[in-house]
Amino acid sequence: MNRVPVVIEPAAKSDIRSARDYYSDKGENTSERFRDELIKVFDLLSRHPEAVAIAFGSTRLKPMRYFPYVIGYIYFKGQVHVTGVQYGGLGWDEFERRKL
């Protein structure tokens, strides 16, 4: 099974920190569950980067299963570039502004 590298862009790292901080306030276990699901999604994207349809431009949006977050990424030159991890209720404007 071929895997491609997953590159987490700086804005996405900031998004992840914010979400983890939010869930830390809800309890240690919730923050760990968020992290674990995020790792599973990154693993899936590494194995199947083109399985998610393009939402706009070249950005693909993969919703998390158990948390109301959406992972925005661009599959470019053999790498998955995660551009954002946003709360699903915010809309897609922030994803559209984030480019490589």
C-alpha positions in Angstrom: 0.0 0.0 0.0 1.6 3.3 -1.1 1.4 6.3 1.1 2.1 9.9 0.4 3.5 12.4 2.9 1.0 14.6 4.8 2.3 18.1 5.3 0.4 20.2 7.9 0.6 23.8 6.9 1.2 26.5 9.6 -2.4 27.7 9.6 -3.7 24.2 10.0 -1.3 23.6 12.9 -2.8 26.7 14.6 -6.3 25.4 13.9 -5.4 22.0 15.5 -4.0 23.7 18.6 -7.1 25.8 19.0 -9.4 22.7 18.7 -7.2 20.7 21.1 -7.3 23.6 23.6 -11.1 23.8 23.3 -11.5 20.0 23.8 -9.0 20.1 26.7 -11.5 22.2 28.6 -14.1 19.5 28.0 -11.9 16.9 29.6 -8.6 15.2 28.9 -10.2 12.2 27.3 -12.1 14.4 24.7 -8.9 16.1 23.6 -7.2 12.7 23.2 -10.1 11.4 21.2 -9.9 14.4 18.9 -6.2 13.9 18.4 -6.7 10.1 17.7 -9.4 10.8 15.1 -7.3 13.4 13.4 -4.4 11.0 13.1 -6.8 8.4 11.6 -8.0 10.9 9.0 -4.4 11.9 8.2 -3.5 8.2 7.7 -6.5 7.7 5.4 -5.6 10.8 3.4 -2.0 9.5 3.1 -3.3 6.2 1.7 -6.1 7.6 -0.5 -5.4 11.3 -1.2 -7.8 11.5 -4.2 -10.7 9.6 -2.6 -12.3 12.9 -1.5 -13.9 15.0 -4.3 -12.6 18.5 -4.9 -14.9 21.1 -3.3 -13.5 24.2 -4.9 -10.4 25.2 -6.7 -8.0 22.4 -5.8 -9.2 22.1 -2.2 -10.8 18.9 -0.9 -12.8 18.8 2.3 -12.9 15.7 4.5 -15.3 15.8 7.5 -14.2 14.1 10.7 -16.5 11.3 11.8 -17.0 12.0 15.5 -16.2 15.7 15.8 -17.9 18.6 13.9 -14.7 19.6 12.1 -13.7 19.5 8.4 -10.1 19.0 7.2 -9.2 21.0 4.1 -6.4 19.8 2.0 -4.8 20.0 -1.4 -3.2 17.0 -3.1 -0.2 18.5 -4.9 3.0 17.0 -6.3 2.5 13.7 -4.5 1.8 15.3 -1.1 -1.3 16.0 0.9 -1.1 19.6 2.2 -3.5 20.1 5.0 -4.5 23.8 4.8 -7.0 23.9 7.6 -8.9 22.1 10.3 -12.1 24.1 10.8 -15.3 23.8 12.8 -17.9 22.7 10.2 -20.4 25.4 11.2 -18.1 28.2 10.1 -18.5 27.9 6.4 -15.9 27.5 3.7 -14.6 31.1 3.4 -11.5 30.4 5.4 -10.6 27.4 3.3 -11.0 29.4 0.1 -8.5 32.0 1.4 -5.8 29.4 2.2 -3.6 28.6 -0.7 -0.2 26.9 -1.1 
